[in-house]
Amino acid sequence: MEQPRRRGRTSDAERAERRNEILDVAVDSFRDVGFARTTIEGIATVAGVAKRTVYSYFGDKSAVFAAAVARQHAYVDNAGEGQSDLLAAAVDIVIALHSDNSIALHRMMIGEAVQFPELAAAFYESGPAKSIAFLEKILIDQHGQKAALCADQLYTLLLGEEHRRRLLGLTSEPTVERAAQLAARAVGCVLRSDR
């Protein structure tokens, strides 16, 4: 049985937990009914919060979606300034982008991009563009300015055919071992081509 929530100020940890619960519900709704039919009221009801709570965390439905996409790319924020291991970063990207939630958001965005071009732009900026910039920084740190030109190709290789098969529902999430294999292959291709 779920404990009733106490009244008063909530801690940062409680706020983060509540925010993630709301995002979990939102991702399920985006996956199940799409962006257009997802409502703040529906998210709030399923999450067990008031509509104003969702608005206070995110502002509007587009911001909820952008936050859900950003959460899938949290490895960029979690890596910190000292991240310099290209292979470890590549494995994190494969794991994140091939996850069930990431695949659900990607499928939804493909279906809604024409009707909601501003949402497609937010999806790209909160996700792929952020990850490409992250890879670019690591490539510069490890291999010099010239290697930075390969960041977008590396990101594309990290998605690869495996991601397309995921989008089509032909395969399940890769194991950590499989993600490491995919990442190592992509990194190897890019570094060999940069010589």
The 8 nearest C-alpha neighbors of each residue, nearest first, counted from 0:
[[1, 2, 3, 4, 47, 5, 46, 45],
 [0, 2, 3, 4, 47, 5, 46, 17],
 [1, 3, 4, 0, 5, 6, 47, 13],
 [4, 2, 5, 1, 0, 6, 47, 48],
 [5, 3, 2, 6, 1, 7, 9, 13],
 [4, 6, 3, 7, 9, 8, 2, 13],
 [5, 7, 4, 8, 9, 3, 10, 13],
 [8, 6, 9, 5, 4, 10, 13, 14],
 [9, 7, 10, 6, 5, 11, 13, 14],
 [8, 10, 13, 7, 14, 11, 6, 12],
 [9, 11, 13, 12, 14, 8, 15, 7],
 [10, 12, 14, 13, 15, 9, 16, 8],
 [13, 11, 15, 10, 14, 16, 9, 17],
 [14, 12, 16, 10, 15, 11, 9, 17],
 [13, 15, 11, 17, 16, 12, 18, 10],
 [16, 14, 18, 12, 13, 17, 11, 19],
 [15, 17, 13, 19, 14, 18, 12, 20],
 [18, 16, 20, 14, 19, 15, 13, 21],
 [19, 17, 15, 21, 16, 20, 14, 22],
 [20, 18, 22, 16, 21, 17, 23, 15],
 [21, 19, 17, 23, 22, 18, 16, 24],
 [20, 22, 18, 24, 19, 23, 46, 25],
 [23, 21, 25, 19, 24, 20, 67, 26],
 [24, 22, 20, 26, 21, 25, 19, 27],
 [23, 25, 27, 21, 22, 26, 42, 46],
 [24, 26, 22, 28, 27, 23, 42, 29],
 [27, 25, 29, 23, 28, 24, 30, 22],
 [28, 26, 30, 24, 25, 29, 31, 23],
 [27, 29, 25, 31, 30, 26, 32, 37],
 [30, 28, 33, 26, 34, 27, 31, 32],
 [31, 29, 27, 103, 28, 33, 32, 26],
 [30, 32, 28, 29, 27, 33, 26, 37],
 [31, 33, 29, 36, 28, 30, 37, 34],
 [34, 32, 29, 35, 36, 30, 107, 31],
 [33, 35, 37, 29, 36, 32, 111, 107],
 [34, 36, 37, 33, 32, 38, 111, 29],
 [37, 35, 34, 32, 33, 38, 29, 28],
 [38, 36, 34, 35, 28, 29, 33, 32],
 [39, 37, 41, 40, 42, 36, 60, 35],
 [38, 40, 42, 41, 43, 60, 50, 37],
 [39, 41, 43, 38, 42, 50, 44, 49],
 [42, 40, 38, 44, 43, 39, 45, 37],
 [41, 43, 39, 45, 40, 44, 25, 46],
 [44, 42, 48, 46, 40, 50, 41, 45],
 [45, 43, 47, 41, 46, 42, 40, 48],
 [44, 46, 47, 42, 43, 41, 24, 48],
 [47, 45, 43, 44, 48, 21, 42, 24],
 [48, 46, 44, 45, 43, 49, 42, 21],
 [49, 47, 43, 46, 44, 52, 50, 53],
 [48, 50, 52, 51, 43, 53, 47, 44],
 [51, 49, 53, 43, 52, 40, 54, 39],
 [50, 52, 54, 49, 53, 55, 48, 43],
 [53, 51, 55, 49, 50, 54, 48, 56],
 [52, 54, 56, 50, 51, 55, 57, 43],
 [53, 55, 58, 51, 57, 52, 56, 59],
 [56, 54, 52, 53, 57, 51, 58, 50],
 [57, 55, 53, 54, 52, 58, 18, 63],
 [56, 58, 54, 62, 63, 55, 59, 53],
 [57, 59, 54, 55, 62, 56, 60, 53],
 [60, 58, 62, 61, 57, 54, 63, 39],
 [59, 61, 63, 62, 64, 39, 38, 58],
 [62, 60, 64, 63, 59, 65, 118, 58],
 [61, 63, 65, 59, 64, 60, 57, 66],
 [64, 62, 60, 66, 61, 65, 57, 67],
 [63, 65, 67, 61, 62, 66, 68, 60],
 [64, 66, 62, 68, 67, 63, 69, 61],
 [67, 65, 69, 63, 64, 68, 62, 70],
 [66, 68, 64, 70, 65, 69, 22, 63],
 [69, 67, 65, 71, 70, 66, 126, 125],
 [70, 68, 66, 72, 125, 71, 67, 126],
 [69, 71, 73, 67, 72, 68, 66, 74],
 [72, 70, 68, 69, 73, 95, 101, 67],
 [71, 73, 69, 70, 74, 126, 75, 68],
 [74, 72, 70, 75, 76, 71, 77, 69],
 [73, 75, 77, 72, 76, 78, 91, 92],
 [76, 74, 73, 78, 77, 72, 133, 130],
 [77, 75, 73, 74, 78, 79, 72, 80],
 [76, 78, 74, 79, 75, 73, 80, 82],
 [79, 77, 75, 82, 76, 74, 80, 81],
 [80, 78, 77, 81, 82, 76, 75, 74],
 [79, 81, 82, 78, 83, 76, 77, 75],
 [80, 82, 79, 83, 78, 84, 137, 140],
 [83, 81, 78, 80, 79, 84, 137, 88],
 [82, 84, 137, 85, 81, 140, 141, 88],
 [85, 83, 87, 86, 82, 88, 137, 141],
 [86, 84, 88, 87, 83, 89, 137, 138],
 [85, 87, 89, 88, 84, 90, 183, 182],
 [88, 86, 90, 84, 89, 85, 91, 179],
 [89, 87, 91, 85, 86, 90, 84, 92],
 [88, 90, 86, 92, 182, 87, 91, 85],
 [89, 91, 87, 93, 182, 179, 92, 88],
 [92, 90, 88, 94, 89, 93, 95, 87],
 [91, 93, 89, 95, 90, 94, 96, 88],
 [94, 92, 90, 96, 95, 91, 178, 97],
 [93, 95, 91, 92, 97, 96, 178, 98],
 [96, 94, 92, 98, 93, 97, 71, 91],
 [97, 95, 93, 101, 98, 94, 92, 102],
 [96, 98, 94, 95, 93, 172, 162, 102],
 [99, 97, 101, 95, 100, 96, 172, 102],
 [98, 100, 102, 101, 103, 97, 172, 171],
 [101, 99, 103, 102, 98, 104, 26, 71],
 [100, 102, 104, 98, 103, 96, 99, 105],
 [101, 103, 105, 99, 100, 104, 166, 106],
 [104, 102, 100, 106, 30, 101, 105, 99],
 [105, 103, 107, 101, 102, 106, 108, 100],
 [104, 106, 102, 108, 107, 103, 101, 109],
 [107, 105, 103, 109, 108, 104, 102, 110],
 [108, 106, 104, 110, 105, 109, 33, 30],
 [107, 109, 111, 105, 110, 106, 112, 104],
 [108, 110, 106, 107, 112, 111, 105, 113],
 [109, 111, 107, 108, 112, 106, 113, 33],
 [110, 112, 108, 114, 109, 113, 115, 107],
 [113, 111, 115, 119, 116, 109, 108, 114],
 [114, 112, 115, 116, 111, 110, 119, 109],
 [113, 115, 111, 112, 116, 110, 118, 35],
 [114, 116, 112, 118, 117, 113, 111, 119],
 [117, 115, 119, 112, 118, 113, 114, 120],
 [118, 116, 120, 119, 115, 121, 112, 122],
 [117, 119, 121, 115, 116, 120, 122, 61],
 [118, 120, 116, 122, 112, 117, 121, 123],
 [119, 121, 117, 123, 118, 122, 124, 116],
 [122, 120, 118, 124, 123, 119, 125, 65],
 [123, 121, 119, 125, 120, 124, 126, 118],
 [122, 124, 120, 126, 127, 121, 125, 128],
 [123, 125, 128, 121, 126, 122, 120, 129],
 [126, 124, 69, 122, 123, 121, 129, 68],
 [125, 127, 123, 129, 124, 128, 122, 72],
 [126, 128, 130, 123, 129, 131, 124, 125],
 [129, 127, 124, 131, 130, 126, 123, 132],
 [130, 128, 132, 126, 127, 131, 125, 124],
 [131, 129, 133, 127, 132, 128, 126, 134],
 [130, 132, 134, 128, 133, 129, 151, 150],
 [133, 131, 135, 129, 130, 134, 128, 136],
 [132, 134, 130, 131, 136, 135, 129, 75],
 [135, 133, 131, 137, 136, 132, 150, 138],
 [134, 136, 147, 132, 150, 138, 133, 137],
 [137, 135, 139, 133, 134, 138, 140, 132],
 [136, 138, 140, 134, 83, 139, 135, 141],
 [137, 139, 135, 141, 142, 147, 136, 140],
 [140, 138, 143, 144, 136, 142, 137, 147],
 [141, 139, 137, 138, 142, 143, 136, 83],
 [142, 140, 138, 139, 137, 143, 83, 85],
 [141, 143, 139, 138, 146, 140, 144, 145],
 [144, 142, 139, 145, 146, 140, 141, 138],
 [143, 145, 139, 147, 146, 142, 138, 148],
 [144, 146, 147, 143, 148, 139, 142, 193],
 [147, 145, 148, 144, 149, 138, 143, 142],
 [148, 146, 135, 149, 145, 144, 138, 150],
 [147, 149, 146, 150, 145, 151, 135, 144],
 [148, 150, 152, 147, 146, 151, 153, 189],
 [151, 149, 135, 153, 152, 147, 134, 131],
 [150, 152, 154, 153, 131, 149, 155, 148],
 [151, 153, 155, 149, 154, 150, 156, 189],
 [154, 152, 156, 150, 155, 151, 149, 157],
 [153, 155, 151, 157, 152, 156, 150, 131],
 [156, 154, 152, 158, 153, 157, 159, 151],
 [155, 157, 159, 153, 158, 185, 154, 152],
 [158, 156, 154, 155, 159, 93, 185, 182],
 [159, 157, 162, 155, 156, 154, 161, 160],
 [160, 158, 156, 161, 157, 162, 155, 163],
 [159, 161, 163, 162, 164, 158, 156, 165],
 [160, 162, 164, 159, 163, 165, 158, 170],
 [163, 161, 165, 158, 160, 164, 159, 166],
 [162, 164, 160, 166, 165, 161, 167, 159],
 [163, 165, 167, 169, 161, 162, 166, 170],
 [166, 164, 162, 168, 163, 167, 170, 169],
 [167, 165, 163, 164, 168, 102, 162, 106],
 [166, 168, 164, 165, 169, 163, 170, 162],
 [167, 169, 165, 166, 170, 164, 171, 163],
 [170, 168, 164, 167, 165, 171, 166, 163],
 [171, 169, 165, 168, 164, 172, 161, 167],
 [170, 172, 173, 165, 169, 168, 99, 97],
 [173, 171, 98, 97, 174, 99, 170, 165],
 [174, 172, 177, 178, 171, 175, 97, 94],
 [173, 175, 177, 176, 178, 172, 94, 179],
 [174, 176, 178, 177, 179, 173, 94, 90],
 [175, 177, 179, 174, 178, 180, 173, 181],
 [176, 178, 180, 174, 179, 175, 173, 181],
 [179, 177, 175, 181, 180, 176, 93, 173],
 [178, 180, 182, 176, 90, 177, 181, 183],
 [181, 179, 177, 183, 178, 182, 184, 176],
 [180, 182, 178, 184, 179, 183, 177, 185],
 [181, 183, 179, 185, 90, 89, 184, 180],
 [184, 182, 180, 186, 185, 181, 187, 179],
 [183, 185, 187, 181, 182, 186, 180, 188],
 [186, 184, 182, 188, 156, 187, 183, 157],
 [187, 185, 183, 189, 188, 184, 182, 190],
 [188, 186, 184, 190, 185, 189, 183, 191],
 [189, 187, 185, 191, 186, 190, 192, 184],
 [188, 190, 192, 186, 191, 187, 153, 193],
 [189, 191, 193, 187, 192, 188, 186, 194],
 [192, 190, 188, 193, 189, 194, 187, 186],
 [191, 193, 189, 190, 194, 188, 187, 149],
 [194, 192, 190, 191, 189, 146, 149, 145],
 [193, 192, 191, 190, 146, 189, 145, 142]]
